[in-house]
Amino acid sequence: MDLELQNKVAVVTGASKGIGLAVTRTLLGEGARVVAASRKPGPELDALAGADLVHVPVDLTEPDGPAQLIATAVREFGGLDILVNNAGGPPPGVRLPQFGFLTPGDADWQLMFEFNLFSVVRAVRAAIPAMLERGGGAIVNVSSGNARQPGPMNVDYSAAKAGVNTLTLALSEEFGPQGIRVNTVSPGPVRTAWWTEEGGAADIIAGAAGTDRDTVMDTVAPEMMKLTTGRLVDPQEVADVIALPVSPRSASTTGADFAVDAGFFKAV
């Protein structure tokens, strides 16, 4: 199916690895021009280098970071059609999971919200005028199954992502009549650096469970989170879903939430 993304201008945050890298690769493959944002480019993103890809090194927790990113897209490619707010998860220097409400303090909460909610607010605020100049656009905010099914782990993260869901619905209502569609995609546990890197979630859970990281990712985590498919999600599976709501083929889809969570969220 042709997603009609040829020459569309897209901004993707958190683009150097995981879901963001997969989204960047997918949109480029569909003919879009992509501004890829991350603190550092990374070798896999470098491998995608070409005329249709611009990397912007940016710290999205800085108040002016998102606006500078959007301005770069407009300057380099003449406008903006698509924004994928993918950057999120553990803020720089933070390791998740954290167990229990009493574990994170005020500074932890503040940093979690800066990275997972306020950066989204600021990016959207900068993007909307540019999209309106083009007659509309599409925004996907990457949320999490934890926004609707929180638990005693990572409570600050869950609360920030619940804010992303509420923000998305409000934006959809306000700007839908002006041609800007806003949706969320909510992954479950995805096999990314959050899990796989040294000191990441797999190592933390392995230490608590008395096992090793591979066993955690292959068996312990899927069982603990009651994943219907029995495995963690692949980043490309999330990217494939994101590509549809940013496409003009989804012109009547707004205010929706797409779960790509291996069956994690089970409520009606």
PyMOL commands that set and color helices and strands:
alter all, ss='L'
color gray80, all
select helices_A, chain A and resi 18-29+43-46+65-77+106-133+145-147+155-178+193-196+201-209+213-224+235-243+248-250
alter helices_A, ss='H'
color red, helices_A
select strands_A, chain A and resi 9-13+33-38+53-57+82-85+137-142+180-187+257-260
alter strands_A, ss='S'
color yellow, strands_A
deselect
rebuild
show_as cartoon
